Amino acid sequence: MRTTVDLSPELLRAAKAEAAARGETLKEFLARAVTHELGNPAVPAYRPRVQLPLVRSSKPGSVDLTNEGIEAIFAAEDAEKHGSA
């Protein structure tokens, strides 16, 4: 549903900057903020962004990875998150 909200230029600039810093659209940011203020965090107002692991390379500008290497990176990250060895 669409609606019109009257915000001061300063507040709108700050909201846009914060949304960009979080990697979300202004619409997602405002929907999440309103959901939070209403005290109903069980209703997701946005989809969280996927964060991929940072893969370092010994040769800057290129990465030599196989599917097996990528699987190993994700498995190590999962083990770290969940406290597994």
PECORLIN-V504308 format. One record per residue. RES is the residue in one small letter. NEAR is the number of other ideal C-beta (glycine too) atoms within 12 Angstrom. D_FIRST is the distance of its C-alpha to the first C-alpha in Angstrom with 1 decimal. Layout:
# PECORLIN-V504308
<<RES & NEAR & D_FIRST> <RES & NEAR & D_FIRST>>
This chain:
# PECORLIN-V504308
<<m & 5 & 0.0> <r & 5 & 3.8> <t & 9 & 6.7> <t & 6 & 10.4> <v & 15 & 12.8> <d & 8 & 16.5> <l & 15 & 18.5> <s & 10 & 22.2> <p & 10 & 23.3> <e & 10 & 25.1> <l & 16 & 22.3> <l & 17 & 20.0> <r & 14 & 23.0> <a & 17 & 23.6> <a & 27 & 20.1> <k & 21 & 20.2> <a & 15 & 23.7> <e & 20 & 23.0> <a & 23 & 20.2> <a & 15 & 22.6> <a & 12 & 25.4> <r & 20 & 23.5> <g & 15 & 22.7> <e & 23 & 18.9> <t & 19 & 16.3> <l & 24 & 15.1> <k & 19 & 11.5> <e & 24 & 13.4> <f & 25 & 15.7> <l & 25 & 13.4> <a & 25 & 11.5> <r & 26 & 15.1> <a & 24 & 16.4> <v & 20 & 14.2> <t & 18 & 14.9> <h & 17 & 18.5> <e & 12 & 18.7> <l & 13 & 17.5> <g & 9 & 20.3> <n & 13 & 18.7> <p & 14 & 19.7> <a & 9 & 19.9> <v & 13 & 16.2> <p & 13 & 16.0> <a & 22 & 13.4> <y & 23 & 15.0> <r & 12 & 17.9> <p & 12 & 21.2> <r & 12 & 23.0> <v & 8 & 26.3> <q & 11 & 29.4> <l & 11 & 32.4> <p & 20 & 35.9> <l & 9 & 37.9> <v & 17 & 40.9> <r & 12 & 43.9> <s & 12 & 46.4> <s & 9 & 50.0> <k & 8 & 49.7> <p & 7 & 47.0> <g & 7 & 44.8> <s & 10 & 45.1> <v & 16 & 44.4> <d & 12 & 46.5> <l & 17 & 44.6> <t & 10 & 45.0> <n & 9 & 42.7> <e & 10 & 45.0> <g & 16 & 44.7> <i & 17 & 40.9> <e & 14 & 41.1> <a & 16 & 43.6> <i & 21 & 41.4> <f & 20 & 38.5> <a & 17 & 41.0> <a & 17 & 42.4> <e & 18 & 39.1> <d & 15 & 38.1> <a & 13 & 41.6> <e & 13 & 41.1> <k & 12 & 37.8> <h & 10 & 39.1> <g & 7 & 42.6> <s & 10 & 44.4> <a & 8 & 47.5>>
